[in-house]
Amino acid sequence: MQMVELETAGIVKRFGTLVANDGIDLSVARGEVHAVMGENGAGKSTLMSILYGMQAPDEGSILLRGQEVRFRSAVDAIDHGMGMVHQAFKLFNSLTVWENVVYGREPRRGPALDRRAAIAQVAALAERFRLSVDPTARVGDLSVGVRQRVEILKALYRDARILILDEPTAVLTPQERDGLFDVIRTLKADQRTILFVTHKLHEVMAITDSVTVLRQGRVTERIATRDTTPAEIIRAMTGRVVNLTVDRKPATPGAAVLDVQALTVGTGAKPVVDDLSFRLHAGEIVGIAGVAGNGQTELIEALTGLRRPDGGRVTLSGRDVTETDVEAHRAAGLAYVPEDRAVTGTARAASAADNLLMGYQRKAPFAEGLRLNAKAVAEHARRLIGRFGVKIADETVPVGTLSGGNLQKVVIARELTHQAPLLIAEQPTRGVDVGAIEFIHAELVAERDRGRAILLVSAELSEILALSDRILVMYEGRILADIPAGAADEDRLGLLMAGRTGQAA
Ligand SMILES: Nc1ncnc2c1ncn2[C@@H]1O[C@H](COP(=O)(O)OP(=O)(O)OP(=O)(O)O)[C@@H](O)[C@H]1O
């Protein structure tokens, strides 16, 4: 009989009239990898933030190894052996790996920080848990996958017995994901307990021992992974059957909507975007695959008017927009779903209605002279909230309190409903649940079939493969390969994304 490491009994958390956690019982054995799943807004993040001491529950209790605990803060939770790797890493980019890991708990020799001991301890910890990382490297120079390892090291350095991983694979390549899974296995062998929050069913099946499914703040399923199936988990999450494959006919591309010629961002010997050319046509979805940090961000900034390129030309619907700003790009026919929904995608303090309108307020039927037609704005918002299944009380609520996935739906809803010839969608389904992924994918394909040109940037290779008619692989600022979707698979793309053309050919 395995020992129970973590238990919750009847956890309740309310926000006004909304019950985010409605009596949650969780039970996780020591050394278990336990998945926590549920639709957007089901209450996963709320529960994790309670387990990590960031919020106090209104009711219920947490038991660690049979003892009831009450965390007063995250520091208190850490002192009790809790660790958490957030989706947005909390590291200092200008500091080294070891400085980040020991920060706040530095080994000392007398009053002075013992640098050598710190580096040695971090190196030993990395070796023990097979977290390959150079302790003296600067964090800002590291890839996303390695930075995630630094976060895990930070938790282990504080002797985390229970590690919460919040959608840890969202930004990883397949190879990095496999590396993370190896680390998880090593942690498990050392009797560490893992809570794995994810929307990805294949990962749950691959790495976890058991699953708790939440729905509207309640547990609808608690089962050993080997005794269940993805379809059963989906039913527990959504109460319905979800189609995981995208129905899609071959594309019939029309005229070029976006023409990028010799685009360069950055100067010097190695620009971030390096002499890059491609065309995107009406009625096709072109996917950009690449490990974060290979120039995709800068490419998209240059294509959307957020940044002036240092060379080359961008033509949108026949207009040269190279030197123009975002507004001019929008006017020429750009819709844009940005990667960072919380910062550039939405205004957190503004209502859902305002967020669903943003950027389009001067168009009919919303503009009435210099004023807004409030009725049209509200109706438009209510229609989109219903159609996209945004979980929100009504359109007047500020979007800052929405769960991550619901915020993403707001951005997608806004950008899909305006008939711009070009849609640039960055990580369109990051953090959204299976049901919403099914819906968003079907909408993107429908938009393509209506003749839109869609540029899809995604770290999710299965998404690139499911949707793209053509795939461009970016590596070090260049397009390393331009392949028809039929000729691509995860392994080949993974190798290309790591810059390895030889093996992939
Ligand atoms: N500070 C807050 N104030 C008001 N409501 C909140 C707050 N935090 C969360 N909520 C609400 O609680 C519910 C649960 O949100 P939570 O973030 O826990 O969901 P989730 O399962 O993590 O969703 P996702 O998969 O989208 O991240 C949502 O309806 C959300 O809008």
The ligand as a Tripos MOL2 file, in Angstrom:
@<TRIPOS>MOLECULE
LIG
   31    33     1     0     0
SMALL
NO_CHARGES

@<TRIPOS>ATOM
      1 N1         -9.3750   36.2540   -8.7540 N.pl3     1 LIG1
      2 C1        -10.5150   35.8520   -9.3150 C.ar      1 LIG1
      3 N2        -11.6220   36.5990   -9.2790 N.ar      1 LIG1
      4 C2        -12.7710   36.2000   -9.8570 C.ar      1 LIG1
      5 N3        -12.9320   35.0260  -10.4820 N.ar      1 LIG1
      6 C3        -11.8630   34.2160  -10.5640 C.ar      1 LIG1
      7 C4        -10.6110   34.5840   -9.9930 C.ar      1 LIG1
      8 N4         -9.7320   33.5640  -10.2180 N.ar      1 LIG1
      9 C5        -10.4160   32.6300  -10.9070 C.ar      1 LIG1
     10 N5        -11.6970   33.0060  -11.1140 N.ar      1 LIG1
     11 C6        -12.7480   32.2210  -11.7910 C.3       1 LIG1
     12 O1        -12.7560   30.9190  -11.2380 O.3       1 LIG1
     13 C7        -13.0350   29.9470  -12.2390 C.3       1 LIG1
     14 C8        -11.9460   28.8860  -12.2370 C.3       1 LIG1
     15 O2        -10.7700   29.4530  -12.7970 O.3       1 LIG1
     16 P1         -9.3950   28.6730  -12.8920 P.3       1 LIG1
     17 O3         -8.3770   29.6570  -13.3630 O.co2     1 LIG1
     18 O4         -9.1300   27.9470  -11.6300 O.co2     1 LIG1
     19 O5         -9.7340   27.6170  -14.0540 O.3       1 LIG1
     20 P2         -8.7680   26.6060  -14.8110 P.3       1 LIG1
     21 O6         -9.4040   25.2590  -14.6980 O.co2     1 LIG1
     22 O7         -7.3790   26.7360  -14.3280 O.co2     1 LIG1
     23 O8         -8.9080   27.1070  -16.3100 O.3       1 LIG1
     24 P3         -7.8370   27.1770  -17.5330 P.3       1 LIG1
     25 O9         -7.7370   25.7860  -18.0830 O.co2     1 LIG1
     26 O10        -8.5060   28.0920  -18.5130 O.co2     1 LIG1
     27 O11        -6.5520   27.7200  -16.9910 O.co2     1 LIG1
     28 C9        -13.1540   30.7030  -13.5510 C.3       1 LIG1
     29 O12       -14.5200   30.8870  -13.8210 O.3       1 LIG1
     30 C10       -12.4780   32.0220  -13.2740 C.3       1 LIG1
     31 O13       -13.0420   33.0480  -14.0540 O.3       1 LIG1
@<TRIPOS>BOND
     1     1     2 1
     2     2     3 ar
     3     2     7 ar
     4     3     4 ar
     5     4     5 ar
     6     5     6 ar
     7     6     7 ar
     8     6    10 ar
     9     7     8 ar
    10     8     9 ar
    11     9    10 ar
    12    10    11 1
    13    11    12 1
    14    11    30 1
    15    12    13 1
    16    13    14 1
    17    13    28 1
    18    14    15 1
    19    15    16 1
    20    16    17 2
    21    16    18 1
    22    16    19 1
    23    19    20 1
    24    20    21 2
    25    20    22 1
    26    20    23 1
    27    23    24 1
    28    24    25 2
    29    24    26 1
    30    24    27 1
    31    28    29 1
    32    28    30 1
    33    30    31 1
@<TRIPOS>SUBSTRUCTURE
     1 LIG1         1 GROUP 0 **** ****
